[in-house]
Amino acid sequence: METFTTKEFGSMAVIVMAATVLALAVVISATAIEASGSGFLSLTLTLCGAVLSGINGFGRRTAKADSPGDRSRRGPQSSVALQS
């Protein structure tokens, strides 16, 4: 297992801090929505967000790997980039 570099550790620290702030913002806004009596609005927005996120996920496709037989018929491929 590789060791963490300082750059990776810094990135993780920033992600943890941002996640904490965003989670706190969600809790505060949910409390404010419930206090104002707009529970139905909160439920509606949550469900619409979940549906849109699901629709967005349908567009993602995984890349298909080339079969080994296709490469061997074409011959060896050069991986060297020529500079002009």
Secondary structure by P-SEA (a helix, b strand, c coil): cccccaaaaaaaaaaaaaaaaaaaaaaaaaaaaaaacaaaaaaaaaaaaaaaaaaaaaacccbbbbcaaaaaaacccccccccc
